[in-house]
């Protein structure tokens, strides 16, 4: 039967060499762990490792800016501390702000006077006791006062006062008109502090805050791998301290770096646990998709017999397998390309091939010993 089987595959596969079949008894087959697979055209992809570094998520950076000139009365926090949205960081005294508030109140009172005069002119006109010119003048005066008040209100809004705060202004609180509190615009970590108590500031950055629950790994990719890179591709990132995690590509830079001749690949990483620290070097491992051109089978299916790679395939009878010599290509992630020796759709021993190899080797030794005898 071994000769027939060899002839049959010799016709079908040309030069493919197949050793005499190995037969396992039914009881041995049951505990052998042999599992069959089906050869198929597929792609192994290509493993790539890219160097890079961690940076803060630039969409999660915030500044606390002095919106008007003034003196810093107090400044809170240190670099590295956590701050909460709405937390007061700076108390400012601004003579310029006091002037804006006084100006607003003056414009508000001027509007009230203009409206009272217009109302009086309306009453006189209804009794035909008002000249047309006086009535028109009162009407235009109200419109002018409304414009002036609107401009004063806009100046206060630009400084950061809310509509409610502006509406509640009262001369009774004039002593506090120059006081302004600046709060954190969002939760985050204080990454820069420029505020110094007692200093005079004029529309400048006092603090920088960063939400470090989200960071980026900026990897540097050479032109040779750009074809397979795209947003959404999963990347395993690790640093020199052994911290590792998985993220996805969110952006490829539209232009390359002139000094390194690489393209920056930005990977988003969740950092709620705080394990990632911006500024540290990292590496990114990813698998690029390839073109499916060869049969791909499980790595453990390939065994070496007499120095040649072979794959075991089912023979004519149950428990009978032949060792088929193959030409292998690339190996990747537990899979191997078969350049020749195995056709798409053929069954092969995917797991447990080492059991058959051991039986084949033992059978050959026994045969050789018997021949000498």
Number of C-alpha atoms within 10 A of each C-alpha: 9 14 10 10 16 19 12 11 16 14 10 10 15 9 12 17 17 23 18 21 25 20 20 17 10 11 8 12 15 11 8 16 12 16 12 17 17 16 21 18 16 16 18 24 18 16 12 13 16 18 15 22 18 24 19 20 19 12 10 16 16 20 17 19 18 24 17 20 17 23 21 22 18 16 20 13 15 14 14 14 11 15 22 13 11 12 15 16 19 24 19 25 22 22 15 14 21 18 13 18 22 18 16 23 20 15 21 19 14 19 21 15 15 22 19 14 18 21 15 14 21 17 12 14 15 9 8 10 11 15 11 11 9 13 19 12 14 20 18 13 19 20 14 15 20 19 14 19 20 14 14 20 22 15 15 18 14 11 15 16 15 11 12 8 11 15 10 7 15 12 11 8 8 12 9 12 21 18 17 23 17 19 17 21 16 18 19 22 21 21 18 16 18 11 23 16 14 14 12 15 20 13 12 15 16 19 23 19 25 25 23 24 19 19 26 25 32 27 24 24 22 13 11 8 13 14 9 13 18 15 13 13 15 20 23 17 26 18 18 10 9 8 11 15 15 16 19 20 21 15 16 20 13 8 10 16 11 8 6 10 13 18 21 20 24 24 26 21 22 16 16 12 8 11 12 26 15 15 12 14 18 22 21 26 16 19 19 18 14 12 10 13 12 22 24 25 26 20 16 16 23 27 19 13 16 7 7 12 16 25 26 28 22 19 17 11 9 12 16 18 24 27 28 24 23 20 14 18 13 13 17 15 12 10 17 22 22 23 16 16 19 24 16 13 12 12 16 25 26 21 18 16 26 18 15 23 19 12 15 21 14 12 15 13 12 11 12 11 10 9 8 6 6
